[in-house]
Structure formats: structure tokens, C-alpha cells
């Protein structure tokens, strides 16, 4: 798994940035703590396409706990980076990303962490990329487990006046002579972008890509790729899901509830794939839910739950929430019984480092996505 946050120039630039990050060949290795006084951790170390092979050393220069301790960031090749790292604040640079969290004992001067960045195999392959047409488009194939072909795509869409959106698509295969929308098994949903600069968070594995456009105080989400199905491989040989926070391609950033959800997915209003819940390629099509639900806690301190796909028309999983077909890898929800979580705050939950983003412009207890950022 890898992640980064980057400033894009506009919604079309988002397509390029997804391509570059998905096809990166540099990866962060395991984090080694120094002989530290503080009991905190550095997690989520992730390389970007701008990384080079080197060793990074992160050293405490200002003592304290979360939001207090400050760290220098030094690469054996890149040297000292101008922006320092602060505990409990996600760290983004042009070459690496990570998060530091304090423990029960505050960080002391000289406490440190090191990790290496080295070359590896890209997790996605570009099948088609068009940045010359009015709508920029990208089709990627994920390596999956090494034998799978997981085909997804992204495309810019606009009327040049009110909406500047990104189409999030998935396919059951790829044919080089076909257009974007005529690829085998084409399914798509949408999310809002902007015609001016904004922040974009990307989280990916070799099986899926999640993106979040952060436009002021609005958080637009999109997901394409495999999910974790509640079924055997023989039942769902291709457990693909595609969803976005907008329900059609012309939705504007100002449009709010009920037209924005954490995710919507393709659904024809009456049937799943013309009557088959599990079609031959395993597409699942239904309005998608940010989960609460009847799951055991992942640890005893914070009630978090997998985000999942359900048959229910209720927009969160509950005792009457219907069948649950599966869950999205690396995305969680926080219980409405739990304490409030702030936008882009960091939640340390057992072995998971979670970054909180909101459901578009909604910020209620049921509208929080927690993104697992444990790194490469």
C-alpha cells in the first residue's frame, strides 16, 4: 500500500497525478526506531514517484507529545528538507509521506526513526492515457496477486462552466481499439473536482485506488478496484467495485445532501446486473454505505468498522441494514457512539494509522471515512 497528498492544478491534472503515482517504482521499507526515550511511532512511510534510492532519518528537535514534538527530515541523498515534521500531523513532501504519533512517554531530543527507499515493481500498468482530448482519460491495469488483471480508469468531465468532475470507472478487461466507455464491462460513477488548484489524497494497492479531492472544506471520494467480498473466490472471481460521492457526471460542488454520499455505485433502480447479484464477473451494483454495523470492535479504545456494500436502502449498516456483500480495503468508519473526530485528524487504532476525512461537506457521526495509511 502507498499513499500521498499532493496539490493539483485542476481536475485534469488529477488524472496525470493518479497515473504518475500508480506507476511509481520507488517504495519505502520498514521503519527502524533509534534508541528512543519517547514511546511513539512513525508509521505510513510511503515513497512517491519523485523519490530516489536513499535512507531517510527523522530526528526529534523539539521535545513533547502530539502537536508538540518537531522532527527534522534528512535524506542521505536529498539532504535536509525545509519542512519539518510535527507529531500527529501527516507529513507530505515531494518524495515521501509519513505520520508520527506520540506514545505514553513524550519524545526527547535525538529520538529518531530511519527507513530506506528502494526501487521495486510498479503496482499498476498504463494501458491508455489521453491528455490531448477535451476529456483527459486514463486506463490502468493492476497487478493484483500477480495473476489478476484488474482494469480501472479515470476521466475528466466538464461543461466548462458549472462542473469539473472526475469519472471513476472499472472494466472487466481491456481492448486497445475500444474507447473509454466501450471497454468490456464498463461501469462508472463520479466525484467533483475543480477548475482551480486543490489538494488530492491518493491511497492505492495493487488491487484498488482510492482518491479524495479536498476542495476547501469539501471532501469528494472515489474508489475503483477490488473489494474484500463476503464470498469464496469461486463465487466472485472478479469482485470489482466502483463508486464516487456524486451520483451523476454533471453534479456540481455546491450540490449537497441527499445527492452526495460517501460512495454511490451503479444501480439501475430495480435490479442487480439485470437480476443477478453475482454476475459472471462479480460486479456489485447498489447504493453504497459508510458502515457502522454489527461488527466487533477492532480494538477496545475506538469503535471503528469496515466500510461495506449492502442491499439496504439505509445509508449506514444497522441491525436492519440488509445483506452485506463485502468491504473496501483500507477504509473504515467511526461509530456514532464514539467521540467526535476532526477533519484530517489522525486516529491511532491498534495496528492501524487512520486519517479522518469527511463525507463531502457533511461532518456528522455517520459521515466520517477513516483511511488506513500504513504505507508501502
HURA-V238553 format. One record per residue. N is the residue number from 1. RES is the residue in one letter. PSI is psi in whole degrees, -180 to 180 (999 if undefined). OMEGA is omega as a letter, one per 20 degrees, with the letter a starting at -180 (none if undefined). Layout:
n: [N:N]
res: [RES:RES]
psi: [PSI:PSI]
omega: [OMEGA:OMEGA]
This chain:
n: [1:2:3:4:5:6:7:8:9:10:11:12:13:14:15:16:17:18:19:20:21:22:23:24:25:26:27:28:29:30:31:32:33:34:35:36:37:38:39:40:41:42:43:44:45:46:47:48:49:50:51:52:53:54:55:56:57:58:59:60:61:62:63:64:65:66:67:68:69:70:71:72:73:74:75:76:77:78:79:80:81:82:83:84:85:86:87:88:89:90:91:92:93:94:95:96:97:98:99:100:101:102:103:104:105:106:107:108:109:110:111:112:113:114:115:116:117:118:119:120:121:122:123:124:125:126:127:128:129:130:131:132:133:134:135:136:137:138:139:140:141:142:143:144:145:146:147:148:149:150:151:152:153:154:155:156:157:158:159:160:161:162:163:164:165:166:167:168:169:170:171:172:173:174:175:176:177:178:179:180:181:182:183:184:185:186:187:188:189:190:191:192:193:194:195:196:197:198:199:200:201:202:203:204:205:206:207:208:209:210:211:212:213:214:215:216:217:218:219:220:221:222:223:224:225:226:227:228:229:230:231:232:233:234:235:236:237:238:239:240:241:242:243:244:245:246:247:248:249:250:251:252:253:254:255:256:257:258:259:260:261:262:263:264:265:266:267:268:269:270:271:272:273:274:275:276:277:278:279:280:281:282:283:284:285:286:287:288:289:290:291:292:293:294:295:296:297:298:299:300:301:302:303:304:305:306:307:308:309:310:311:312:313:314:315:316:317:318:319:320:321:322:323:324:325:326:327:328:329:330:331:332:333:334:335:336:337:338:339:340:341:342:343:344:345:346:347:348:349:350:351:352:353:354:355:356:357:358:359:360:361:362:363:364:365:366:367:368:369:370:371:372:373:374:375:376]
res: [X:X:X:X:X:X:X:X:X:X:X:X:X:X:X:X:X:X:X:X:X:X:X:X:X:X:X:X:X:X:X:X:X:X:X:X:X:X:X:X:X:X:X:X:X:X:X:X:X:X:X:X:X:X:X:X:X:X:X:X:X:X:X:X:X:X:X:X:X:X:X:X:X:X:X:X:X:X:X:X:X:X:X:X:X:X:X:X:X:X:X:X:X:X:X:X:X:X:X:X:X:X:X:X:X:X:X:X:X:X:X:X:X:X:X:X:X:X:X:X:X:X:X:X:X:X:X:X:X:X:X:X:X:X:X:X:X:X:X:X:X:X:X:X:X:X:X:X:X:X:X:X:X:X:X:X:X:X:X:X:X:X:X:X:X:X:X:X:X:X:X:X:X:X:X:X:X:X:X:X:X:X:X:X:X:X:X:X:X:X:X:X:X:X:X:X:X:X:X:X:X:X:X:X:X:X:X:X:X:X:X:X:X:X:X:X:X:X:X:X:X:X:X:X:X:X:X:X:X:X:X:X:X:X:X:X:X:X:X:X:X:X:X:X:X:X:X:X:X:X:X:X:X:X:X:X:X:X:X:X:X:X:X:X:X:X:X:X:X:X:X:X:X:X:X:X:X:X:X:X:X:X:X:X:X:X:X:X:X:X:X:X:X:X:X:X:X:X:X:X:X:X:X:X:X:X:X:X:X:X:X:X:X:X:X:X:X:X:X:X:X:X:X:X:X:X:X:X:X:X:X:X:X:X:X:X:X:X:X:X:X:X:X:X:X:X:X:X:X:X:X:X:X:X:X:X:X:X:X:X:X:X:X:X:X:X:X:X:X:X:X:X:X:X:X:X]
psi: [142:155:159:162:136:153:125:154:-30:-176:-31:-37:-27:-38:-45:-44:-37:-45:-50:-42:-39:-26:16:154:13:137:145:142:-167:147:132:116:151:-168:80:149:-47:148:14:177:158:124:172:23:122:133:158:-179:-13:0:157:165:116:174:131:138:125:117:135:125:-16:122:162:-172:-154:139:4:-50:135:143:139:152:113:127:144:-20:-44:-21:-164:126:146:-37:124:166:141:136:137:8:124:134:126:135:-177:-12:-26:158:146:173:137:135:135:157:-157:-23:128:157:144:163:133:-11:141:165:146:150:151:153:128:167:154:-161:130:143:-14:148:134:121:-35:139:126:112:20:-26:168:-41:115:143:155:132:128:152:123:148:-15:-130:1:-19:-6:155:106:104:123:170:164:141:138:145:139:157:11:19:-45:-29:143:88:168:125:130:118:163:155:160:2:-172:132:119:-27:-5:152:174:-48:-10:11:153:133:21:126:146:154:-178:161:152:145:-152:153:7:179:141:171:144:131:131:132:129:154:-174:0:-20:164:127:133:149:117:122:99:95:-118:13:133:107:125:150:147:132:132:-167:150:179:101:150:61:165:158:-30:-25:-47:91:-16:76:67:144:142:134:161:168:-5:151:-3:170:-17:13:143:161:-30:-18:134:-158:137:10:-13:131:171:-45:142:162:167:129:132:6:-23:-35:156:114:53:40:-7:117:-38:89:176:-31:-1:19:141:122:107:152:137:152:138:116:144:-95:176:70:149:150:146:-21:179:0:-27:129:97:152:151:146:136:176:127:161:-12:147:-7:141:20:158:132:-172:-26:30:1:-174:145:118:-24:-173:156:136:124:7:133:167:159:141:144:-7:-9:170:161:146:132:154:133:26:163:130:121:105:97:-117:16:132:117:131:128:129:160:169:95:-109:10:146:41:180:-27:8:27:126:130:120:124:119:54:-1:-174:999]
omega: [r:r:r:r:a:r:r:a:r:a:r:r:r:a:r:a:r:r:a:a:a:a:r:a:r:a:r:r:a:r:r:r:r:r:a:r:r:a:r:a:r:a:r:r:a:r:r:r:r:a:r:r:r:r:r:r:a:a:a:r:r:a:r:r:r:a:r:a:a:a:r:a:a:r:a:r:a:a:a:r:a:a:r:r:r:r:r:r:r:a:r:r:r:a:a:r:r:r:r:r:r:r:a:r:a:r:r:r:r:r:a:r:r:r:a:r:a:a:r:a:r:a:r:r:r:r:r:r:a:r:r:r:r:r:r:a:a:r:a:r:r:a:r:r:a:r:a:r:a:a:r:a:r:a:r:r:a:r:r:r:a:a:r:a:r:r:r:a:r:a:r:r:r:r:a:a:a:r:a:a:r:r:a:r:a:r:a:r:a:r:a:r:a:r:r:a:r:r:r:r:r:r:a:r:r:a:a:r:r:r:r:r:a:a:a:r:a:a:a:a:r:a:r:r:a:r:r:a:r:a:r:r:r:r:a:a:a:a:a:r:r:a:r:a:r:a:r:a:a:a:a:a:a:r:a:a:j:a:r:r:r:r:r:r:a:a:a:r:a:a:r:r:r:r:a:r:r:r:a:a:r:r:r:a:a:r:a:a:r:a:q:r:a:r:r:r:r:r:a:a:r:a:r:a:r:r:a:a:a:r:a:r:r:a:r:a:a:a:r:a:r:a:r:a:a:a:r:a:r:r:a:r:r:a:r:r:a:r:a:r:a:r:r:r:a:r:r:a:a:a:a:r:a:r:a:r:a:r:a:r:r:a:r:a:a:a:a:r:r:a:r:a:a:r:a:none]
